[in-house]
């Protein structure tokens, strides 16, 4: 790995950089990118780099749990209505 794969990846790393730069450029203009850079140089900006992935993971987990509970509640609370439409278990 270290002698074959890693050197090949390093030779091609500019390709990945270009892909990511183009993605960012498709979402932000130059002025906005400069504002983002300035923000990430602030204490709250630096903190957000570590906190945002954690927050997004927590939000994803909470959303999944909410969706599962909500769906189960709907299936239980509206079972008769769903059965009338031919959906769900027979009584």
C-alpha positions as CSV (number, residue, x, y, z in Angstrom):
1,X,0.0,0.0,0.0
2,X,2.6,2.6,1.1
3,X,4.8,1.9,-1.9
4,X,2.2,1.6,-4.6
5,X,-1.2,3.0,-3.8
6,X,-0.3,6.0,-1.6
7,X,2.1,7.4,-4.2
8,X,-0.5,7.0,-6.9
9,X,-3.1,8.8,-4.9
10,X,-0.6,11.6,-4.2
11,X,0.1,12.0,-7.9
12,X,-3.6,12.4,-8.5
13,X,-4.5,14.6,-5.6
14,X,-4.8,17.7,-7.8
15,X,-7.7,16.1,-9.5
16,X,-9.6,15.8,-6.2
17,X,-8.7,19.4,-5.3
18,X,-10.1,20.6,-8.6
19,X,-13.3,18.5,-8.0
20,X,-13.9,20.1,-4.6
21,X,-13.0,23.6,-5.7
22,X,-15.6,23.3,-8.5
23,X,-18.2,22.1,-6.1
24,X,-17.6,25.0,-3.8
25,X,-17.6,27.4,-6.8
26,X,-20.9,26.1,-7.9
27,X,-22.5,27.2,-4.6
28,X,-20.6,30.4,-3.7
29,X,-19.2,33.4,-5.6
30,X,-15.7,34.8,-4.9
31,X,-16.9,37.4,-2.4
32,X,-18.9,34.8,-0.4
33,X,-15.9,32.5,-0.3
34,X,-13.8,35.3,1.1
35,X,-16.5,36.0,3.7
36,X,-16.5,32.3,4.6
37,X,-12.7,32.3,4.9
38,X,-12.9,35.3,7.2
39,X,-15.6,33.7,9.3
40,X,-13.6,30.4,9.7
41,X,-10.7,32.5,11.0
42,X,-12.8,33.7,14.0
43,X,-13.1,31.7,17.2
44,X,-16.7,30.7,16.5
45,X,-15.8,29.8,12.9
46,X,-13.0,27.5,14.1
47,X,-15.3,26.0,16.7
48,X,-18.0,25.4,14.1
49,X,-15.6,23.2,12.1
50,X,-15.6,20.7,15.0
51,X,-19.1,21.2,16.2
52,X,-21.1,21.3,12.9
53,X,-20.3,17.6,12.0
54,X,-21.4,16.5,15.5
55,X,-24.6,18.7,15.4
56,X,-25.5,17.3,11.9
57,X,-25.0,13.7,13.1
58,X,-27.1,14.4,16.2
59,X,-29.8,16.0,14.0
60,X,-29.7,13.1,11.6
61,X,-30.2,10.6,14.4
62,X,-33.0,12.6,16.0
63,X,-34.7,13.0,12.6
64,X,-34.5,9.2,12.0
65,X,-35.9,8.5,15.5
66,X,-38.7,11.0,15.1
67,X,-39.6,9.6,11.6
68,X,-39.8,6.1,12.9
69,X,-41.9,7.0,16.0
70,X,-44.2,9.2,13.9
71,X,-44.7,6.5,11.3
72,X,-45.5,3.9,14.0
73,X,-47.9,6.4,15.7
74,X,-49.7,7.0,12.4
75,X,-49.9,3.3,11.6
76,X,-51.4,2.7,15.1
77,X,-53.7,5.8,15.3
78,X,-55.0,5.5,11.7
79,X,-55.1,1.7,11.3
80,X,-58.8,1.7,10.5
81,X,-58.4,4.4,7.9
82,X,-55.5,2.6,6.3
83,X,-57.3,-0.8,6.3
84,X,-60.2,0.9,4.6
85,X,-57.8,1.8,1.8
86,X,-56.5,-1.8,1.7
87,X,-53.3,-0.9,3.5
88,X,-52.1,-2.8,6.6
89,X,-53.0,-6.0,8.4
90,X,-56.6,-7.3,8.5
91,X,-58.3,-7.3,11.9
